[in-house]
């Protein structure tokens, strides 16, 4: 994890932290999909990756929007 240039009172700081944690969770879910043999469990992990990826995109969009607002 890299050091962020924003203070903890800045909402961008929290958006970045959430995005990073979601990325870690997405990677974890992908790894778990490979480890399980139950098709229902695989489907659950695959769907989790899809949902978490969409949520992470929302945080990325928020960060990009904040950059545009500050310009």
C-alpha positions as CSV (number, residue, x, y, z in Angstrom):
1,X,0.0,0.0,0.0
2,X,1.4,3.4,-0.9
3,X,1.4,6.5,1.2
4,X,-1.4,8.9,0.2
5,X,-0.8,12.6,-0.2
6,X,-4.2,13.5,1.3
7,X,-5.1,14.1,4.9
8,X,-7.6,11.8,6.7
9,X,-10.2,14.6,6.6
10,X,-10.1,14.6,2.8
11,X,-12.8,12.4,1.3
12,X,-10.4,11.4,-1.5
13,X,-8.2,9.8,1.1
14,X,-11.1,7.5,2.2
15,X,-12.1,6.8,-1.4
16,X,-8.6,5.7,-2.2
17,X,-8.4,3.5,0.8
18,X,-11.7,1.9,0.0
19,X,-10.6,1.3,-3.6
20,X,-7.4,-0.4,-2.5
21,X,-9.2,-2.6,0.0
22,X,-11.8,-3.6,-2.6
23,X,-8.9,-4.5,-5.0
24,X,-7.4,-6.7,-2.4
25,X,-10.8,-8.4,-1.7
26,X,-11.4,-8.9,-5.5
27,X,-8.0,-10.5,-5.8
28,X,-8.8,-12.8,-2.8
29,X,-12.1,-13.8,-4.2
30,X,-10.5,-14.7,-7.6
31,X,-7.9,-16.8,-5.8
32,X,-10.7,-18.6,-3.8
33,X,-12.6,-19.4,-7.0
34,X,-9.6,-21.5,-8.2
35,X,-9.4,-23.4,-4.8
36,X,-13.0,-24.6,-4.5
37,X,-14.5,-27.4,-6.5
38,X,-18.2,-26.8,-5.6
39,X,-19.9,-25.2,-8.7
40,X,-22.2,-23.1,-6.4
41,X,-19.2,-21.8,-4.4
42,X,-17.4,-20.9,-7.7
43,X,-20.5,-19.1,-8.9
44,X,-20.7,-17.2,-5.6
45,X,-17.1,-16.1,-5.8
46,X,-17.4,-15.2,-9.4
47,X,-20.5,-13.1,-8.7
48,X,-18.7,-11.5,-5.8
49,X,-15.9,-10.5,-8.1
50,X,-18.4,-8.9,-10.5
51,X,-20.2,-6.9,-7.8
52,X,-17.0,-5.8,-6.0
53,X,-15.5,-4.7,-9.4
54,X,-18.5,-2.6,-10.0
55,X,-18.3,-1.0,-6.6
56,X,-14.6,-0.4,-7.0
57,X,-15.4,1.4,-10.3
58,X,-17.7,3.7,-8.4
59,X,-14.8,4.7,-6.2
60,X,-12.5,5.2,-9.2
61,X,-15.2,7.4,-10.9
62,X,-15.6,9.4,-7.6
63,X,-11.8,10.0,-7.5
64,X,-11.7,11.1,-11.1
65,X,-14.7,13.4,-10.6
66,X,-13.0,15.0,-7.6
67,X,-9.9,15.7,-9.8
68,X,-12.0,17.4,-12.4
69,X,-13.8,19.5,-9.8
70,X,-10.5,20.7,-8.4
71,X,-9.1,21.8,-11.8
